[in-house]
Amino acid sequence: MPDLFEVTIFGSRYRLQGNGDETYVRSLAAHVDQQMSKLASQMKDIPLQRLAILAAINICHEFFQAQSQTNQQCAFVDGKARDLIERIEEHFDDLRFDER
């Protein structure tokens, strides 16, 4: 059965239902709250809906940057792994040649 969590985001309480770790859900809510609070301090008298959309865009931007960085790191590791495999195969080919 899904758990029920109560969180506060930008002064409003929300009841969230789902299967997950309460600490994790609270950290997600805290991140949204921080984003909204940061934007609100920079933009006075902004409507709540616009504030929430801008916070969502900022959070998506963070996600896309992290995803891009992860993809770059994976590509780098894949390249290094291919280089190592080639070097190992060359080494074994040299050993086989020496055995003959």
C-alpha positions as CSV (number, residue, x, y, z in Angstrom):
1,M,0.0,0.0,0.0
2,P,1.4,3.5,-0.9
3,D,2.7,5.7,1.9
4,L,1.3,9.1,2.5
5,F,3.7,12.0,3.1
6,E,2.9,15.5,4.1
7,V,5.4,18.2,3.0
8,T,5.5,22.0,2.9
9,I,6.5,23.8,-0.2
10,F,6.6,27.6,-0.3
11,G,4.3,27.8,2.7
12,S,1.6,25.4,1.5
13,R,1.1,21.9,2.7
14,Y,0.8,19.0,0.3
15,R,-0.1,15.4,0.9
16,L,1.9,13.1,-1.4
17,Q,1.2,9.5,-1.9
18,G,3.6,7.0,-3.2
19,N,6.0,4.1,-2.6
20,G,9.3,5.6,-1.5
21,D,11.6,6.6,1.2
22,E,10.2,9.5,3.3
23,T,13.6,11.2,3.7
24,Y,14.0,11.1,-0.1
25,V,10.5,12.6,-0.7
26,R,11.1,15.3,1.9
27,S,14.4,16.2,0.2
28,L,12.6,16.5,-3.2
29,A,10.0,18.8,-1.6
30,A,12.8,20.8,0.1
31,H,14.6,21.3,-3.2
32,V,11.4,22.6,-4.9
33,D,10.8,24.8,-1.9
34,Q,14.4,26.2,-2.1
35,Q,14.0,26.9,-5.9
36,M,10.7,28.7,-5.4
37,S,12.0,30.7,-2.4
38,K,15.2,31.7,-4.4
39,L,13.1,32.9,-7.3
40,A,10.6,34.7,-5.1
41,S,13.5,36.6,-3.5
42,Q,14.7,37.7,-6.9
43,M,11.3,38.5,-8.4
44,K,8.9,40.4,-6.2
45,D,5.2,40.1,-6.6
46,I,5.4,37.2,-9.1
47,P,2.2,35.1,-9.3
48,L,2.5,31.7,-7.6
49,Q,1.7,29.8,-10.8
50,R,4.5,31.6,-12.7
51,L,6.8,31.0,-9.8
52,A,6.1,27.3,-9.8
53,I,6.6,27.1,-13.6
54,L,10.0,28.9,-13.4
55,A,11.1,26.7,-10.5
56,A,10.1,23.6,-12.6
57,I,12.1,24.9,-15.5
58,N,15.1,25.5,-13.3
59,I,14.8,22.0,-11.9
60,C,14.5,20.5,-15.4
61,H,17.6,22.5,-16.4
62,E,19.5,21.0,-13.5
63,F,18.3,17.6,-14.4
64,F,19.3,18.0,-18.1
65,Q,22.7,19.3,-17.1
66,A,23.3,16.3,-14.8
67,Q,22.1,13.9,-17.5
68,S,24.4,15.5,-20.1
69,Q,27.3,15.3,-17.7
70,T,26.5,11.6,-16.9
71,N,26.3,10.8,-20.6
72,Q,29.7,12.5,-21.2
73,Q,31.3,10.6,-18.3
74,C,29.8,7.3,-19.6
75,A,31.2,8.0,-23.1
76,F,34.6,8.8,-21.6
77,V,34.6,5.6,-19.5
78,D,33.4,3.5,-22.6
79,G,36.2,4.9,-24.6
80,K,38.8,4.2,-21.9
81,A,37.4,0.6,-21.6
82,R,37.6,0.1,-25.3
83,D,41.2,1.3,-25.3
84,L,42.1,-1.1,-22.4
85,I,40.4,-4.0,-24.2
86,E,42.4,-3.3,-27.4
87,R,45.6,-3.1,-25.4
88,I,44.9,-6.3,-23.6
89,E,44.0,-8.1,-26.8
90,E,47.2,-6.8,-28.5
91,H,49.2,-8.0,-25.5
92,F,47.6,-11.5,-25.7
93,D,48.2,-11.5,-29.5
94,D,51.9,-10.7,-28.8
95,L,52.0,-13.5,-26.2
96,R,50.5,-16.0,-28.7
97,F,53.0,-15.0,-31.3
98,D,55.9,-15.5,-28.8
99,E,54.7,-19.0,-28.0
100,R,55.0,-20.2,-31.6
